[in-house]
Amino acid sequence: MRLSRDKVNKLAHTVADSLAEVENVDFIEDRNTIRMECRKILEELFAAEAKIDAAARLKIESQKRIIPEGTQEWDILYRKYYNDEVKKLGI
């Protein structure tokens, strides 16, 4: 699922605010810098997830026969191929 820039910013704000509330966390940078770094990390994670999703879907599409999306077989294959791609990346 693709998130809008506003939603990613909202998530980054939430992460930075949550970290600020933890007693054992001290920021050595200002909160905006922390928020921007959170946004950058989130965008990288979402991009990696999109690549994994695309690779899993491509493997399903490359089967000899057509497997309709939404069927139990498609779901099982998607989870298997998705997990295989995650393992390849070492995540």
PDB file of N, CA, C and O in Angstrom:
ATOM      1  N   MET A   1       0.849  -1.166   0.000  1.00  0.00           N
ATOM      2  CA  MET A   1       0.000   0.000   0.000  1.00  0.00           C
ATOM      3  C   MET A   1       0.904   1.241   0.000  1.00  0.00           C
ATOM      4  O   MET A   1       1.845   1.333   0.788  1.00  0.00           O
ATOM      5  N   ARG A   2       0.620   2.146  -0.851  1.00  0.00           N
ATOM      6  CA  ARG A   2       1.387   3.382  -0.967  1.00  0.00           C
ATOM      7  C   ARG A   2       0.774   4.439  -0.062  1.00  0.00           C
ATOM      8  O   ARG A   2      -0.424   4.713  -0.136  1.00  0.00           O
ATOM      9  N   LEU A   3       1.600   5.029   0.793  1.00  0.00           N
ATOM     10  CA  LEU A   3       1.142   6.093   1.679  1.00  0.00           C
ATOM     11  C   LEU A   3       1.513   7.441   1.095  1.00  0.00           C
ATOM     12  O   LEU A   3       2.559   7.594   0.464  1.00  0.00           O
ATOM     13  N   SER A   4       0.651   8.408   1.311  1.00  0.00           N
ATOM     14  CA  SER A   4       0.933   9.750   0.831  1.00  0.00           C
ATOM     15  C   SER A   4       2.042  10.383   1.661  1.00  0.00           C
ATOM     16  O   SER A   4       2.361   9.925   2.759  1.00  0.00           O
ATOM     17  N   ARG A   5       2.610  11.424   1.122  1.00  0.00           N
ATOM     18  CA  ARG A   5       3.677  12.146   1.824  1.00  0.00           C
ATOM     19  C   ARG A   5       3.171  12.679   3.172  1.00  0.00           C
ATOM     20  O   ARG A   5       3.900  12.668   4.164  1.00  0.00           O
ATOM     21  N   ASP A   6       1.921  13.143   3.195  1.00  0.00           N
ATOM     22  CA  ASP A   6       1.343  13.658   4.443  1.00  0.00           C
ATOM     23  C   ASP A   6       1.237  12.563   5.500  1.00  0.00           C
ATOM     24  O   ASP A   6       1.509  12.805   6.676  1.00  0.00           O
ATOM     25  N   LYS A   7       0.848  11.378   5.091  1.00  0.00           N
ATOM     26  CA  LYS A   7       0.726  10.280   6.047  1.00  0.00           C
ATOM     27  C   LYS A   7       2.086   9.835   6.570  1.00  0.00           C
ATOM     28  O   LYS A   7       2.225   9.508   7.749  1.00  0.00           O
ATOM     29  N   VAL A   8       3.088   9.822   5.696  1.00  0.00           N
ATOM     30  CA  VAL A   8       4.440   9.475   6.135  1.00  0.00           C
ATOM     31  C   VAL A   8       4.949  10.533   7.114  1.00  0.00           C
ATOM     32  O   VAL A   8       5.582  10.203   8.117  1.00  0.00           O
ATOM     33  N   ASN A   9       4.671  11.808   6.820  1.00  0.00           N
ATOM     34  CA  ASN A   9       5.062  12.878   7.745  1.00  0.00           C
ATOM     35  C   ASN A   9       4.369  12.729   9.091  1.00  0.00           C
ATOM     36  O   ASN A   9       4.986  12.928  10.137  1.00  0.00           O
ATOM     37  N   LYS A  10       3.093  12.381   9.066  1.00  0.00           N
ATOM     38  CA  LYS A  10       2.339  12.175  10.306  1.00  0.00           C
ATOM     39  C   LYS A  10       2.951  11.035  11.116  1.00  0.00           C
ATOM     40  O   LYS A  10       3.099  11.142  12.334  1.00  0.00           O
ATOM     41  N   LEU A  11       3.305   9.944  10.438  1.00  0.00           N
ATOM     42  CA  LEU A  11       3.961   8.830  11.123  1.00  0.00           C
ATOM     43  C   LEU A  11       5.293   9.252  11.730  1.00  0.00           C
ATOM     44  O   LEU A  11       5.613   8.879  12.858  1.00  0.00           O
ATOM     45  N   ALA A  12       6.066  10.028  10.981  1.00  0.00           N
ATOM     46  CA  ALA A  12       7.359  10.499  11.475  1.00  0.00           C
ATOM     47  C   ALA A  12       7.177  11.394  12.695  1.00  0.00           C
ATOM     48  O   ALA A  12       7.942  11.300  13.655  1.00  0.00           O
ATOM     49  N   HIS A  13       6.171  12.260  12.663  1.00  0.00           N
ATOM     50  CA  HIS A  13       5.863  13.102  13.829  1.00  0.00           C
ATOM     51  C   HIS A  13       5.506  12.231  15.032  1.00  0.00           C
ATOM     52  O   HIS A  13       5.969  12.479  16.145  1.00  0.00           O
ATOM     53  N   THR A  14       4.692  11.225  14.805  1.00  0.00           N
ATOM     54  CA  THR A  14       4.263  10.335  15.883  1.00  0.00           C
ATOM     55  C   THR A  14       5.453   9.600  16.492  1.00  0.00           C
ATOM     56  O   THR A  14       5.546   9.472  17.713  1.00  0.00           O
ATOM     57  N   VAL A  15       6.359   9.118  15.650  1.00  0.00           N
ATOM     58  CA  VAL A  15       7.555   8.424  16.140  1.00  0.00           C
ATOM     59  C   VAL A  15       8.419   9.376  16.961  1.00  0.00           C
ATOM     60  O   VAL A  15       8.846   9.034  18.064  1.00  0.00           O
ATOM     61  N   ALA A  16       8.676  10.562  16.430  1.00  0.00           N
ATOM     62  CA  ALA A  16       9.510  11.533  17.145  1.00  0.00           C
ATOM     63  C   ALA A  16       8.868  11.944  18.467  1.00  0.00           C
ATOM     64  O   ALA A  16       9.553  12.058  19.483  1.00  0.00           O
ATOM     65  N   ASP A  17       7.560  12.166  18.456  1.00  0.00           N
ATOM     66  CA  ASP A  17       6.858  12.539  19.693  1.00  0.00           C
ATOM     67  C   ASP A  17       6.892  11.407  20.708  1.00  0.00           C
ATOM     68  O   ASP A  17       7.074  11.643  21.903  1.00  0.00           O
ATOM     69  N   SER A  18       6.718  10.183  20.236  1.00  0.00           N
ATOM     70  CA  SER A  18       6.760   9.027  21.137  1.00  0.00           C
ATOM     71  C   SER A  18       8.146   8.853  21.743  1.00  0.00           C
ATOM     72  O   SER A  18       8.280   8.555  22.930  1.00  0.00           O
ATOM     73  N   LEU A  19       9.167   9.040  20.929  1.00  0.00           N
ATOM     74  CA  LEU A  19      10.531   8.949  21.457  1.00  0.00           C
ATOM     75  C   LEU A  19      10.805  10.033  22.493  1.00  0.00           C
ATOM     76  O   LEU A  19      11.491   9.784  23.484  1.00  0.00           O
ATOM     77  N   ALA A  20      10.276  11.227  22.272  1.00  0.00           N
ATOM     78  CA  ALA A  20      10.488  12.335  23.201  1.00  0.00           C
ATOM     79  C   ALA A  20       9.849  12.062  24.559  1.00  0.00           C
ATOM     80  O   ALA A  20      10.303  12.582  25.579  1.00  0.00           O
ATOM     81  N   GLU A  21       8.799  11.251  24.571  1.00  0.00           N
ATOM     82  CA  GLU A  21       8.116  10.944  25.825  1.00  0.00           C
ATOM     83  C   GLU A  21       8.820   9.861  26.644  1.00  0.00           C
ATOM     84  O   GLU A  21       8.536   9.711  27.832  1.00  0.00           O
ATOM     85  N   VAL A  22       9.727   9.112  26.034  1.00  0.00           N
ATOM     86  CA  VAL A  22      10.447   8.053  26.744  1.00  0.00           C
ATOM     87  C   VAL A  22      11.517   8.696  27.625  1.00  0.00           C
ATOM     88  O   VAL A  22      12.320   9.507  27.164  1.00  0.00           O
ATOM     89  N   GLU A  23      11.510   8.315  28.896  1.00  0.00           N
ATOM     90  CA  GLU A  23      12.428   8.936  29.851  1.00  0.00           C
ATOM     91  C   GLU A  23      13.899   8.667  29.545  1.00  0.00           C
ATOM     92  O   GLU A  23      14.748   9.526  29.781  1.00  0.00           O
ATOM     93  N   ASN A  24      14.201   7.487  29.025  1.00  0.00           N
ATOM     94  CA  ASN A  24      15.595   7.101  28.785  1.00  0.00           C
ATOM     95  C   ASN A  24      16.149   7.586  27.448  1.00  0.00           C
ATOM     96  O   ASN A  24      17.282   7.264  27.091  1.00  0.00           O
ATOM     97  N   VAL A  25      15.357   8.357  26.711  1.00  0.00           N
ATOM     98  CA  VAL A  25      15.791   8.853  25.405  1.00  0.00           C
ATOM     99  C   VAL A  25      16.099  10.335  25.497  1.00  0.00           C
ATOM    100  O   VAL A  25      15.258  11.133  25.911  1.00  0.00           O
ATOM    101  N   ASP A  26      17.317  10.696  25.105  1.00  0.00           N
ATOM    102  CA  ASP A  26      17.724  12.097  25.026  1.00  0.00           C
ATOM    103  C   ASP A  26      18.117  12.389  23.587  1.00  0.00           C
ATOM    104  O   ASP A  26      18.913  11.664  22.990  1.00  0.00           O
ATOM    105  N   PHE A  27      17.558  13.447  23.042  1.00  0.00           N
ATOM    106  CA  PHE A  27      17.896  13.849  21.675  1.00  0.00           C
ATOM    107  C   PHE A  27      19.174  14.673  21.693  1.00  0.00           C
ATOM    108  O   PHE A  27      19.329  15.583  22.507  1.00  0.00           O
ATOM    109  N   ILE A  28      20.091  14.341  20.784  1.00  0.00           N
ATOM    110  CA  ILE A  28      21.283  15.167  20.622  1.00  0.00           C
ATOM    111  C   ILE A  28      21.125  16.109  19.431  1.00  0.00           C
ATOM    112  O   ILE A  28      21.978  16.958  19.172  1.00  0.00           O
ATOM    113  N   GLU A  29      20.024  15.940  18.718  1.00  0.00           N
ATOM    114  CA  GLU A  29      19.646  16.827  17.612  1.00  0.00           C
ATOM    115  C   GLU A  29      18.281  17.416  17.929  1.00  0.00           C
ATOM    116  O   GLU A  29      17.588  16.941  18.829  1.00  0.00           O
ATOM    117  N   ASP A  30      17.898  18.444  17.195  1.00  0.00           N
ATOM    118  CA  ASP A  30      16.576  19.023  17.422  1.00  0.00           C
ATOM    119  C   ASP A  30      15.497  18.064  16.911  1.00  0.00           C
ATOM    120  O   ASP A  30      15.778  17.176  16.106  1.00  0.00           O
ATOM    121  N   ARG A  31      14.277  18.248  17.379  1.00  0.00           N
ATOM    122  CA  ARG A  31      13.188  17.323  17.070  1.00  0.00           C
ATOM    123  C   ARG A  31      12.887  17.275  15.573  1.00  0.00           C
ATOM    124  O   ARG A  31      12.523  16.217  15.061  1.00  0.00           O
ATOM    125  N   ASN A  32      13.028  18.384  14.867  1.00  0.00           N
ATOM    126  CA  ASN A  32      12.770  18.388  13.427  1.00  0.00           C
ATOM    127  C   ASN A  32      13.768  17.494  12.692  1.00  0.00           C
ATOM    128  O   ASN A  32      13.389  16.795  11.752  1.00  0.00           O
ATOM    129  N   THR A  33      15.012  17.506  13.097  1.00  0.00           N
ATOM    130  CA  THR A  33      16.022  16.638  12.477  1.00  0.00           C
ATOM    131  C   THR A  33      15.671  15.173  12.711  1.00  0.00           C
ATOM    132  O   THR A  33      15.803  14.342  11.813  1.00  0.00           O
ATOM    133  N   ILE A  34      15.225  14.868  13.923  1.00  0.00           N
ATOM    134  CA  ILE A  34      14.807  13.505  14.246  1.00  0.00           C
ATOM    135  C   ILE A  34      13.611  13.105  13.383  1.00  0.00           C
ATOM    136  O   ILE A  34      13.568  12.000  12.843  1.00  0.00           O
ATOM    137  N   ARG A  35      12.651  14.004  13.261  1.00  0.00           N
ATOM    138  CA  ARG A  35      11.456  13.728  12.451  1.00  0.00           C
ATOM    139  C   ARG A  35      11.834  13.489  10.994  1.00  0.00           C
ATOM    140  O   ARG A  35      11.313  12.570  10.362  1.00  0.00           O
ATOM    141  N   MET A  36      12.729  14.302  10.461  1.00  0.00           N
ATOM    142  CA  MET A  36      13.143  14.155   9.053  1.00  0.00           C
ATOM    143  C   MET A  36      13.856  12.818   8.842  1.00  0.00           C
ATOM    144  O   MET A  36      13.654  12.161   7.820  1.00  0.00           O
ATOM    145  N   GLU A  37      14.682  12.417   9.795  1.00  0.00           N
ATOM    146  CA  GLU A  37      15.370  11.130   9.680  1.00  0.00           C
ATOM    147  C   GLU A  37      14.373   9.978   9.770  1.00  0.00           C
ATOM    148  O   GLU A  37      14.505   8.984   9.055  1.00  0.00           O
ATOM    149  N   CYS A  38      13.384  10.106  10.641  1.00  0.00           N
ATOM    150  CA  CYS A  38      12.319   9.096  10.734  1.00  0.00           C
ATOM    151  C   CYS A  38      11.586   8.983   9.400  1.00  0.00           C
ATOM    152  O   CYS A  38      11.313   7.878   8.929  1.00  0.00           O
ATOM    153  N   ARG A  39      11.267  10.125   8.793  1.00  0.00           N
ATOM    154  CA  ARG A  39      10.571  10.116   7.506  1.00  0.00           C
ATOM    155  C   ARG A  39      11.407   9.433   6.431  1.00  0.00           C
ATOM    156  O   ARG A  39      10.889   8.664   5.622  1.00  0.00           O
ATOM    157  N   LYS A  40      12.705   9.722   6.431  1.00  0.00           N
ATOM    158  CA  LYS A  40      13.595   9.116   5.449  1.00  0.00           C
ATOM    159  C   LYS A  40      13.641   7.596   5.624  1.00  0.00           C
ATOM    160  O   LYS A  40      13.588   6.854   4.643  1.00  0.00           O
ATOM    161  N   ILE A  41      13.737   7.141   6.859  1.00  0.00           N
ATOM    162  CA  ILE A  41      13.778   5.705   7.139  1.00  0.00           C
ATOM    163  C   ILE A  41      12.457   5.049   6.739  1.00  0.00           C
ATOM    164  O   ILE A  41      12.455   3.981   6.126  1.00  0.00           O
ATOM    165  N   LEU A  42      11.345   5.676   7.079  1.00  0.00           N
ATOM    166  CA  LEU A  42      10.036   5.133   6.713  1.00  0.00           C
ATOM    167  C   LEU A  42       9.880   5.034   5.196  1.00  0.00           C
ATOM    168  O   LEU A  42       9.378   4.030   4.689  1.00  0.00           O
ATOM    169  N   GLU A  43      10.306   6.065   4.472  1.00  0.00           N
ATOM    170  CA  GLU A  43      10.207   6.039   3.017  1.00  0.00           C
ATOM    171  C   GLU A  43      11.056   4.917   2.427  1.00  0.00           C
ATOM    172  O   GLU A  43      10.640   4.257   1.475  1.00  0.00           O
ATOM    173  N   GLU A  44      12.245   4.700   2.991  1.00  0.00           N
ATOM    174  CA  GLU A  44      13.103   3.609   2.521  1.00  0.00           C
ATOM    175  C   GLU A  44      12.461   2.254   2.794  1.00  0.00           C
ATOM    176  O   GLU A  44      12.508   1.363   1.946  1.00  0.00           O
ATOM    177  N   LEU A  45      11.861   2.095   3.972  1.00  0.00           N
ATOM    178  CA  LEU A  45      11.190   0.842   4.308  1.00  0.00           C
ATOM    179  C   LEU A  45       9.996   0.583   3.392  1.00  0.00           C
ATOM    180  O   LEU A  45       9.799  -0.541   2.931  1.00  0.00           O
ATOM    181  N   PHE A  46       9.200   1.617   3.126  1.00  0.00           N
ATOM    182  CA  PHE A  46       8.049   1.458   2.248  1.00  0.00           C
ATOM    183  C   PHE A  46       8.478   1.154   0.814  1.00  0.00           C
ATOM    184  O   PHE A  46       7.804   0.397   0.115  1.00  0.00           O
ATOM    185  N   ALA A  47       9.587   1.734   0.373  1.00  0.00           N
ATOM    186  CA  ALA A  47      10.092   1.445  -0.973  1.00  0.00           C
ATOM    187  C   ALA A  47      10.570  -0.003  -1.062  1.00  0.00           C
ATOM    188  O   ALA A  47      10.314  -0.684  -2.055  1.00  0.00           O
ATOM    189  N   ALA A  48      11.261  -0.471  -0.030  1.00  0.00           N
ATOM    190  CA  ALA A  48      11.720  -1.857   0.000  1.00  0.00           C
ATOM    191  C   ALA A  48      10.524  -2.814   0.013  1.00  0.00           C
ATOM    192  O   ALA A  48      10.539  -3.844  -0.660  1.00  0.00           O
ATOM    193  N   GLU A  49       9.495  -2.467   0.778  1.00  0.00           N
ATOM    194  CA  GLU A  49       8.296  -3.302   0.848  1.00  0.00           C
ATOM    195  C   GLU A  49       7.601  -3.363  -0.511  1.00  0.00           C
ATOM    196  O   GLU A  49       7.095  -4.415  -0.903  1.00  0.00           O
ATOM    197  N   ALA A  50       7.574  -2.260  -1.215  1.00  0.00           N
ATOM    198  CA  ALA A  50       6.948  -2.236  -2.543  1.00  0.00           C
ATOM    199  C   ALA A  50       7.707  -3.126  -3.520  1.00  0.00           C
ATOM    200  O   ALA A  50       7.093  -3.801  -4.346  1.00  0.00           O
ATOM    201  N   LYS A  51       9.036  -3.135  -3.434  1.00  0.00           N
ATOM    202  CA  LYS A  51       9.842  -3.999  -4.303  1.00  0.00           C
ATOM    203  C   LYS A  51       9.596  -5.471  -3.987  1.00  0.00           C
ATOM    204  O   LYS A  51       9.496  -6.301  -4.891  1.00  0.00           O
ATOM    205  N   ILE A  52       9.500  -5.788  -2.692  1.00  0.00           N
ATOM    206  CA  ILE A  52       9.238  -7.166  -2.279  1.00  0.00           C
ATOM    207  C   ILE A  52       7.866  -7.600  -2.782  1.00  0.00           C
ATOM    208  O   ILE A  52       7.712  -8.704  -3.306  1.00  0.00           O
ATOM    209  N   ASP A  53       6.878  -6.739  -2.625  1.00  0.00           N
ATOM    210  CA  ASP A  53       5.527  -7.031  -3.090  1.00  0.00           C
ATOM    211  C   ASP A  53       5.514  -7.279  -4.591  1.00  0.00           C
ATOM    212  O   ASP A  53       4.901  -8.237  -5.061  1.00  0.00           O
ATOM    213  N   ALA A  54       6.187  -6.422  -5.340  1.00  0.00           N
ATOM    214  CA  ALA A  54       6.226  -6.566  -6.805  1.00  0.00           C
ATOM    215  C   ALA A  54       6.904  -7.865  -7.215  1.00  0.00           C
ATOM    216  O   ALA A  54       6.457  -8.531  -8.149  1.00  0.00           O
ATOM    217  N   ALA A  55       7.972  -8.225  -6.528  1.00  0.00           N
ATOM    218  CA  ALA A  55       8.679  -9.468  -6.853  1.00  0.00           C
ATOM    219  C   ALA A  55       7.804 -10.684  -6.574  1.00  0.00           C
ATOM    220  O   ALA A  55       7.777 -11.627  -7.365  1.00  0.00           O
ATOM    221  N   ALA A  56       7.088 -10.666  -5.448  1.00  0.00           N
ATOM    222  CA  ALA A  56       6.202 -11.783  -5.110  1.00  0.00           C
ATOM    223  C   ALA A  56       5.080 -11.908  -6.134  1.00  0.00           C
ATOM    224  O   ALA A  56       4.743 -13.014  -6.556  1.00  0.00           O
ATOM    225  N   ARG A  57       4.502 -10.780  -6.533  1.00  0.00           N
ATOM    226  CA  ARG A  57       3.424 -10.805  -7.525  1.00  0.00           C
ATOM    227  C   ARG A  57       3.929 -11.293  -8.892  1.00  0.00           C
ATOM    228  O   ARG A  57       3.229 -12.018  -9.599  1.00  0.00           O
ATOM    229  N   LEU A  58       5.138 -10.891  -9.245  1.00  0.00           N
ATOM    230  CA  LEU A  58       5.721 -11.317 -10.515  1.00  0.00           C
ATOM    231  C   LEU A  58       5.933 -12.826 -10.535  1.00  0.00           C
ATOM    232  O   LEU A  58       5.704 -13.468 -11.560  1.00  0.00           O
ATOM    233  N   LYS A  59       6.365 -13.397  -9.418  1.00  0.00           N
ATOM    234  CA  LYS A  59       6.551 -14.846  -9.349  1.00  0.00           C
ATOM    235  C   LYS A  59       5.224 -15.577  -9.526  1.00  0.00           C
ATOM    236  O   LYS A  59       5.154 -16.610 -10.192  1.00  0.00           O
ATOM    237  N   ILE A  60       4.172 -15.026  -8.919  1.00  0.00           N
ATOM    238  CA  ILE A  60       2.860 -15.657  -9.075  1.00  0.00           C
ATOM    239  C   ILE A  60       2.395 -15.558 -10.525  1.00  0.00           C
ATOM    240  O   ILE A  60       1.860 -16.523 -11.071  1.00  0.00           O
ATOM    241  N   GLU A  61       2.593 -14.406 -11.147  1.00  0.00           N
ATOM    242  CA  GLU A  61       2.176 -14.212 -12.535  1.00  0.00           C
ATOM    243  C   GLU A  61       2.963 -15.090 -13.503  1.00  0.00           C
ATOM    244  O   GLU A  61       2.477 -15.408 -14.589  1.00  0.00           O
ATOM    245  N   SER A  62       4.171 -15.483 -13.118  1.00  0.00           N
ATOM    246  CA  SER A  62       5.006 -16.277 -14.010  1.00  0.00           C
ATOM    247  C   SER A  62       4.695 -17.776 -13.934  1.00  0.00           C
ATOM    248  O   SER A  62       5.359 -18.574 -14.597  1.00  0.00           O
ATOM    249  N   GLN A  63       3.721 -18.160 -13.154  1.00  0.00           N
ATOM    250  CA  GLN A  63       3.318 -19.569 -13.075  1.00  0.00           C
ATOM    251  C   GLN A  63       2.768 -20.007 -14.434  1.00  0.00           C
ATOM    252  O   GLN A  63       2.312 -19.183 -15.227  1.00  0.00           O
ATOM    253  N   LYS A  64       2.817 -21.295 -14.683  1.00  0.00           N
ATOM    254  CA  LYS A  64       2.345 -21.823 -15.962  1.00  0.00           C
ATOM    255  C   LYS A  64       0.852 -21.583 -16.173  1.00  0.00           C
ATOM    256  O   LYS A  64       0.400 -21.365 -17.297  1.00  0.00           O
ATOM    257  N   ARG A  65       0.106 -21.627 -15.092  1.00  0.00           N
ATOM    258  CA  ARG A  65      -1.332 -21.394 -15.216  1.00  0.00           C
ATOM    259  C   ARG A  65      -1.697 -20.129 -14.452  1.00  0.00           C
ATOM    260  O   ARG A  65      -0.958 -19.677 -13.577  1.00  0.00           O
ATOM    261  N   ILE A  66      -2.827 -19.580 -14.791  1.00  0.00           N
ATOM    262  CA  ILE A  66      -3.283 -18.344 -14.148  1.00  0.00           C
ATOM    263  C   ILE A  66      -3.859 -18.678 -12.776  1.00  0.00           C
ATOM    264  O   ILE A  66      -4.715 -19.551 -12.635  1.00  0.00           O
ATOM    265  N   ILE A  67      -3.361 -17.955 -11.764  1.00  0.00           N
ATOM    266  CA  ILE A  67      -3.861 -18.119 -10.397  1.00  0.00           C
ATOM    267  C   ILE A  67      -4.533 -16.796 -10.027  1.00  0.00           C
ATOM    268  O   ILE A  67      -3.853 -15.788  -9.837  1.00  0.00           O
ATOM    269  N   PRO A  68      -5.848 -16.796  -9.924  1.00  0.00           N
ATOM    270  CA  PRO A  68      -6.565 -15.543  -9.650  1.00  0.00           C
ATOM    271  C   PRO A  68      -6.238 -14.975  -8.264  1.00  0.00           C
ATOM    272  O   PRO A  68      -6.204 -15.700  -7.270  1.00  0.00           O
ATOM    273  N   GLU A  69      -6.003 -13.679  -8.226  1.00  0.00           N
ATOM    274  CA  GLU A  69      -5.741 -13.006  -6.957  1.00  0.00           C
ATOM    275  C   GLU A  69      -6.989 -13.090  -6.076  1.00  0.00           C
ATOM    276  O   GLU A  69      -8.115 -12.961  -6.558  1.00  0.00           O
ATOM    277  N   GLY A  70      -6.774 -13.303  -4.805  1.00  0.00           N
ATOM    278  CA  GLY A  70      -7.877 -13.402  -3.865  1.00  0.00           C
ATOM    279  C   GLY A  70      -8.246 -14.836  -3.519  1.00  0.00           C
ATOM    280  O   GLY A  70      -8.971 -15.088  -2.557  1.00  0.00           O
ATOM    281  N   THR A  71      -7.736 -15.781  -4.319  1.00  0.00           N
ATOM    282  CA  THR A  71      -7.999 -17.182  -3.999  1.00  0.00           C
ATOM    283  C   THR A  71      -7.048 -17.641  -2.900  1.00  0.00           C
ATOM    284  O   THR A  71      -6.026 -17.006  -2.641  1.00  0.00           O
ATOM    285  N   GLN A  72      -7.398 -18.751  -2.262  1.00  0.00           N
ATOM    286  CA  GLN A  72      -6.561 -19.277  -1.192  1.00  0.00           C
ATOM    287  C   GLN A  72      -5.176 -19.650  -1.723  1.00  0.00           C
ATOM    288  O   GLN A  72      -4.165 -19.400  -1.067  1.00  0.00           O
ATOM    289  N   GLU A  73      -5.138 -20.248  -2.913  1.00  0.00           N
ATOM    290  CA  GLU A  73      -3.851 -20.624  -3.511  1.00  0.00           C
ATOM    291  C   GLU A  73      -2.978 -19.392  -3.747  1.00  0.00           C
ATOM    292  O   GLU A  73      -1.779 -19.422  -3.470  1.00  0.00           O
ATOM    293  N   TRP A  74      -3.565 -18.318  -4.252  1.00  0.00           N
ATOM    294  CA  TRP A  74      -2.817 -17.087  -4.505  1.00  0.00           C
ATOM    295  C   TRP A  74      -2.264 -16.539  -3.195  1.00  0.00           C
ATOM    296  O   TRP A  74      -1.102 -16.139  -3.127  1.00  0.00           O
ATOM    297  N   ASP A  75      -3.096 -16.522  -2.157  1.00  0.00           N
ATOM    298  CA  ASP A  75      -2.662 -16.008  -0.856  1.00  0.00           C
ATOM    299  C   ASP A  75      -1.500 -16.809  -0.284  1.00  0.00           C
ATOM    300  O   ASP A  75      -0.551 -16.245   0.261  1.00  0.00           O
ATOM    301  N   ILE A  76      -1.582 -18.124  -0.414  1.00  0.00           N
ATOM    302  CA  ILE A  76      -0.505 -18.987   0.092  1.00  0.00           C
ATOM    303  C   ILE A  76       0.791 -18.733  -0.674  1.00  0.00           C
ATOM    304  O   ILE A  76       1.858 -18.586  -0.077  1.00  0.00           O
ATOM    305  N   LEU A  77       0.686 -18.683  -1.995  1.00  0.00           N
ATOM    306  CA  LEU A  77       1.882 -18.418  -2.814  1.00  0.00           C
ATOM    307  C   LEU A  77       2.454 -17.033  -2.530  1.00  0.00           C
ATOM    308  O   LEU A  77       3.670 -16.862  -2.447  1.00  0.00           O
ATOM    309  N   TYR A  78       1.572 -16.045  -2.382  1.00  0.00           N
ATOM    310  CA  TYR A  78       2.040 -14.683  -2.116  1.00  0.00           C
ATOM    311  C   TYR A  78       2.840 -14.652  -0.817  1.00  0.00           C
ATOM    312  O   TYR A  78       3.942 -14.103  -0.775  1.00  0.00           O
ATOM    313  N   ARG A  79       2.284 -15.241   0.242  1.00  0.00           N
ATOM    314  CA  ARG A  79       3.011 -15.251   1.523  1.00  0.00           C
ATOM    315  C   ARG A  79       4.345 -15.969   1.393  1.00  0.00           C
ATOM    316  O   ARG A  79       5.350 -15.505   1.932  1.00  0.00           O
ATOM    317  N   LYS A  80       4.371 -17.096   0.686  1.00  0.00           N
ATOM    318  CA  LYS A  80       5.614 -17.848   0.509  1.00  0.00           C
ATOM    319  C   LYS A  80       6.642 -17.014  -0.251  1.00  0.00           C
ATOM    320  O   LYS A  80       7.779 -16.864   0.197  1.00  0.00           O
ATOM    321  N   TYR A  81       6.244 -16.477  -1.390  1.00  0.00           N
ATOM    322  CA  TYR A  81       7.188 -15.700  -2.198  1.00  0.00           C
ATOM    323  C   TYR A  81       7.600 -14.408  -1.503  1.00  0.00           C
ATOM    324  O   TYR A  81       8.751 -13.984  -1.609  1.00  0.00           O
ATOM    325  N   TYR A  82       6.666 -13.782  -0.795  1.00  0.00           N
ATOM    326  CA  TYR A  82       6.976 -12.554  -0.046  1.00  0.00           C
ATOM    327  C   TYR A  82       8.033 -12.861   1.011  1.00  0.00           C
ATOM    328  O   TYR A  82       9.016 -12.130   1.137  1.00  0.00           O
ATOM    329  N   ASN A  83       7.837 -13.935   1.768  1.00  0.00           N
ATOM    330  CA  ASN A  83       8.795 -14.323   2.796  1.00  0.00           C
ATOM    331  C   ASN A  83      10.143 -14.696   2.192  1.00  0.00           C
ATOM    332  O   ASN A  83      11.186 -14.392   2.771  1.00  0.00           O
ATOM    333  N   ASP A  84      10.133 -15.349   1.035  1.00  0.00           N
ATOM    334  CA  ASP A  84      11.389 -15.675   0.345  1.00  0.00           C
ATOM    335  C   ASP A  84      12.155 -14.410  -0.007  1.00  0.00           C
ATOM    336  O   ASP A  84      13.371 -14.352   0.178  1.00  0.00           O
ATOM    337  N   GLU A  85      11.459 -13.398  -0.511  1.00  0.00           N
ATOM    338  CA  GLU A  85      12.112 -12.136  -0.869  1.00  0.00           C
ATOM    339  C   GLU A  85      12.664 -11.413   0.365  1.00  0.00           C
ATOM    340  O   GLU A  85      13.748 -10.831   0.324  1.00  0.00           O
ATOM    341  N   VAL A  86      11.908 -11.462   1.447  1.00  0.00           N
ATOM    342  CA  VAL A  86      12.386 -10.847   2.687  1.00  0.00           C
ATOM    343  C   VAL A  86      13.663 -11.517   3.169  1.00  0.00           C
ATOM    344  O   VAL A  86      14.600 -10.846   3.602  1.00  0.00           O
ATOM    345  N   LYS A  87      13.697 -12.850   3.093  1.00  0.00           N
ATOM    346  CA  LYS A  87      14.890 -13.592   3.506  1.00  0.00           C
ATOM    347  C   LYS A  87      16.082 -13.244   2.631  1.00  0.00           C
ATOM    348  O   LYS A  87      17.204 -13.131   3.126  1.00  0.00           O
ATOM    349  N   LYS A  88      15.848 -13.072   1.317  1.00  0.00           N
ATOM    350  CA  LYS A  88      16.932 -12.703   0.411  1.00  0.00           C
ATOM    351  C   LYS A  88      17.589 -11.384   0.828  1.00  0.00           C
ATOM    352  O   LYS A  88      18.805 -11.216   0.728  1.00  0.00           O
ATOM    353  N   LEU A  89      16.753 -10.457   1.298  1.00  0.00           N
ATOM    354  CA  LEU A  89      17.268  -9.144   1.706  1.00  0.00           C
ATOM    355  C   LEU A  89      17.845  -9.160   3.128  1.00  0.00           C
ATOM    356  O   LEU A  89      18.480  -8.197   3.558  1.00  0.00           O
ATOM    357  N   GLY A  90      17.623 -10.241   3.835  1.00  0.00           N
ATOM    358  CA  GLY A  90      18.149 -10.350   5.192  1.00  0.00           C
ATOM    359  C   GLY A  90      17.404  -9.511   6.198  1.00  0.00           C
ATOM    360  O   GLY A  90      17.972  -9.085   7.203  1.00  0.00           O
ATOM    361  N   ILE A  91      16.143  -9.272   5.937  1.00  0.00           N
ATOM    362  CA  ILE A  91      15.345  -8.452   6.845  1.00  0.00           C
ATOM    363  C   ILE A  91      14.731  -9.337   7.902  1.00  0.00           C
ATOM    364  O   ILE A  91      14.014  -8.848   8.776  1.00  0.00           O
TER     365      ILE A  91
END
